[in-house]
Amino acid sequence: MTKESNNTQQVLQCMTTEHFVLQTARAATIQEANQRANLFLTSVSSVTIALSFVAQVTEMGMPFVLFSLILLPCLFFIGLVTFVRAVQVAIEDMVHARGMARIRHYYVEIAPIMQKYLIHSTHDDRSAVLVDKGFNPSPLQYFMTTAGMVSTISGAIAGVFTGIVATSVIGSGMSLGVISGIWLSLQASCCCGITTPEPGRRPSRNW
């Protein structure tokens, strides 16, 4: 009996340490996502201000077009890599959350009385993790995430670039340029949303 009690104490110490490690890792992922989003939004703001100054000086002439054709693809690339990393960070955060849920489930197994005092879920399935975060399963939830915000702004940048190319380089009318820009913007945002994996649907063992 003493040996079993010692084993239980050792397991509890290990579980507590693992819970602390997972909590620290979750904080690191959230911090990284915020930093990358801030970097992207700062870049968007800087490019927008720079383009507005160039547009005033050149009166929307060819230098403004060339400046836009150089800066907008670079800005879109920053948005694209930020989106990819934001998705990766979200997956990492979900994995950490599921690990913490499993540890809480172990606590409940050895002390069932704890169940009514725990606020967070003790299960690691997709619905339990979403409820643990206060979310309802919905396709619109994607646009509430950092990755969804970045993909929407990146899609708008791609649309603006397409509109400038259509009106200034190809020589099409303003209406066609606006329509093509809006169309590509929506397509880019939708493609990012469709190709984004749902972390909660990763195969795992349910507890």
C-alpha positions as CSV (number, residue, x, y, z in Angstrom):
1,M,0.0,0.0,0.0
2,T,2.9,2.3,0.8
3,K,4.5,1.5,-2.5
4,E,1.3,2.3,-4.4
5,S,0.9,5.5,-2.5
6,N,4.5,6.5,-3.4
7,N,3.9,5.7,-7.1
8,T,0.8,7.8,-7.1
9,Q,2.6,10.7,-5.6
10,Q,5.4,10.4,-8.1
11,V,2.9,10.3,-11.0
12,L,1.1,13.4,-9.6
13,Q,4.4,15.3,-9.4
14,C,5.1,14.3,-13.0
15,M,1.6,15.3,-14.1
16,T,1.8,18.7,-12.3
17,T,5.2,19.4,-14.0
18,E,3.8,18.4,-17.4
19,H,0.7,20.6,-16.9
20,F,3.0,23.5,-16.1
21,V,5.1,22.9,-19.2
22,L,2.0,22.7,-21.4
23,Q,0.6,25.9,-19.9
24,T,3.9,27.7,-20.6
25,A,4.0,26.4,-24.2
26,R,0.4,27.7,-24.8
27,A,1.5,31.1,-23.5
28,A,4.4,31.0,-25.9
29,T,2.3,30.1,-28.9
30,I,-0.2,32.9,-28.2
31,Q,2.6,35.4,-27.8
32,E,4.1,34.3,-31.1
33,A,0.8,34.6,-33.0
34,N,0.3,38.1,-31.6
35,Q,3.8,39.2,-32.5
36,R,3.5,37.9,-36.1
37,A,0.1,39.5,-36.5
38,N,1.4,42.8,-35.2
39,L,4.4,42.7,-37.6
40,F,2.0,42.0,-40.5
41,L,-0.4,44.8,-39.6
42,T,2.5,47.2,-39.1
43,S,3.8,46.3,-42.6
44,V,0.4,46.9,-44.1
45,S,0.1,50.3,-42.4
46,S,3.5,51.4,-43.5
47,V,3.0,50.3,-47.1
48,T,-0.4,52.1,-47.2
49,I,1.1,55.3,-45.9
50,A,4.0,55.1,-48.4
51,L,1.6,54.5,-51.3
52,S,-0.6,57.4,-50.3
53,F,2.4,59.7,-50.3
54,V,3.6,58.5,-53.7
55,A,0.1,58.8,-55.1
56,Q,-0.1,62.4,-54.0
57,V,3.3,63.3,-55.4
58,T,2.9,61.5,-58.7
59,E,-0.9,62.1,-59.1
60,M,-1.5,58.4,-59.5
61,G,1.0,58.3,-62.4
62,M,3.2,55.5,-63.6
63,P,5.7,55.8,-60.6
64,F,2.8,55.0,-58.3
65,V,1.9,52.0,-60.4
66,L,5.5,50.7,-60.4
67,F,5.8,51.4,-56.6
68,S,2.6,49.4,-56.1
69,L,3.7,46.5,-58.3
70,I,6.9,46.2,-56.2
71,L,5.5,46.6,-52.7
72,L,2.2,44.8,-52.9
73,P,3.6,41.3,-53.8
74,C,6.1,41.7,-51.0
75,L,3.3,42.6,-48.6
76,F,1.2,39.7,-49.8
77,F,4.2,37.3,-49.2
78,I,4.5,38.6,-45.6
79,G,0.8,38.0,-45.1
80,L,1.0,34.5,-46.6
81,V,3.8,33.3,-44.4
82,T,2.1,34.9,-41.4
83,F,-1.1,33.1,-42.2
84,V,0.7,29.7,-42.5
85,R,2.5,30.2,-39.2
86,A,-0.7,31.4,-37.5
87,V,-2.3,28.1,-38.5
88,Q,0.6,26.1,-37.2
89,V,0.6,28.0,-33.9
90,A,-3.2,27.4,-33.6
91,I,-2.6,23.6,-34.1
92,E,0.1,23.6,-31.5
93,D,-2.1,25.5,-29.1
94,M,-4.9,22.9,-29.6
95,V,-2.5,20.0,-29.0
96,H,-1.3,21.6,-25.8
97,A,-4.9,22.2,-24.7
98,R,-5.8,18.6,-25.3
99,G,-2.8,17.5,-23.3
100,M,-3.9,19.6,-20.4
101,A,-7.4,18.1,-20.6
102,R,-6.0,14.6,-20.4
103,I,-4.1,15.5,-17.3
104,R,-7.3,16.9,-15.7
105,H,-9.0,13.7,-16.6
106,Y,-6.3,11.8,-14.7
107,Y,-6.9,14.0,-11.7
108,V,-10.6,13.1,-11.8
109,E,-9.8,9.4,-12.1
110,I,-7.8,9.4,-8.9
111,A,-10.1,11.8,-7.1
112,P,-13.6,11.8,-8.6
113,I,-14.8,14.5,-6.2
114,M,-12.7,17.0,-8.1
115,Q,-15.1,16.8,-11.1
116,K,-17.6,19.3,-9.8
117,Y,-14.8,21.8,-8.9
118,L,-13.1,21.9,-12.3
119,I,-14.1,24.6,-14.7
120,H,-12.3,23.3,-17.8
121,S,-13.2,20.2,-19.6
122,T,-11.6,16.8,-18.7
123,H,-12.0,15.4,-22.3
124,D,-9.8,16.0,-25.3
125,D,-12.3,15.6,-28.2
126,R,-13.0,18.5,-30.5
127,S,-16.3,19.6,-29.0
128,A,-14.9,19.5,-25.5
129,V,-11.9,21.7,-26.4
130,L,-14.1,24.2,-28.2
131,V,-16.5,24.4,-25.3
132,D,-13.5,24.7,-23.0
133,K,-12.6,27.9,-24.9
134,G,-16.2,29.1,-24.9
135,F,-16.6,28.6,-28.7
136,N,-19.6,27.1,-30.5
137,P,-18.7,25.0,-33.6
138,S,-19.3,27.3,-36.6
139,P,-17.7,28.0,-39.9
140,L,-17.7,31.7,-39.1
141,Q,-15.4,31.0,-36.2
142,Y,-12.5,30.8,-38.7
143,F,-12.7,34.6,-39.3
144,M,-12.4,35.3,-35.6
145,T,-9.0,33.8,-35.4
146,T,-5.6,35.4,-36.1
147,A,-5.2,33.2,-39.2
148,G,-8.6,34.3,-40.5
149,M,-7.9,38.0,-40.0
150,V,-4.5,37.7,-41.8
151,S,-6.0,35.7,-44.7
152,T,-8.8,38.3,-45.2
153,I,-6.3,41.2,-45.3
154,S,-4.0,39.3,-47.6
155,G,-6.8,38.5,-49.9
156,A,-7.7,42.2,-50.0
157,I,-4.0,43.0,-50.9
158,A,-4.1,40.5,-53.7
159,G,-7.3,42.0,-55.0
160,V,-5.8,45.5,-55.0
161,F,-2.7,44.3,-56.8
162,T,-4.9,42.5,-59.4
163,G,-7.0,45.7,-59.9
164,I,-3.9,47.8,-60.5
165,V,-2.5,45.3,-62.9
166,A,-5.8,45.1,-64.8
167,T,-6.4,48.9,-65.1
168,S,-2.8,50.2,-65.5
169,V,-0.8,47.4,-67.1
170,I,-3.3,45.5,-69.2
171,G,-5.3,48.7,-69.9
172,S,-8.8,47.4,-69.1
173,G,-11.5,49.7,-67.8
174,M,-12.0,50.7,-64.2
175,S,-15.1,48.5,-63.8
176,L,-13.2,45.4,-65.0
177,G,-10.3,46.2,-62.7
178,V,-12.6,46.6,-59.7
179,I,-14.5,43.4,-60.5
180,S,-11.4,41.3,-61.0
181,G,-9.9,42.7,-57.8
182,I,-12.9,41.9,-55.7
183,W,-13.2,38.4,-57.3
184,L,-9.6,37.5,-56.6
185,S,-9.8,38.9,-53.1
186,L,-12.8,36.7,-52.3
187,Q,-11.1,33.7,-53.9
188,A,-7.9,34.2,-51.9
189,S,-9.7,34.5,-48.6
190,C,-11.9,31.4,-49.4
191,C,-9.0,29.3,-50.5
192,C,-7.2,30.1,-47.2
193,G,-10.3,29.2,-45.2
194,I,-10.9,25.9,-47.1
195,T,-7.3,24.7,-46.9
196,T,-6.9,25.5,-43.2
197,P,-7.0,22.3,-41.2
198,E,-9.2,22.1,-38.1
199,P,-6.9,21.2,-35.2
200,G,-9.8,19.6,-33.3
201,R,-10.2,17.0,-36.1
202,R,-6.7,15.5,-35.7
203,P,-7.0,11.8,-35.0
204,S,-6.6,11.1,-31.3
205,R,-7.7,8.9,-28.5
206,N,-10.8,10.3,-26.8
207,W,-10.9,10.4,-23.0
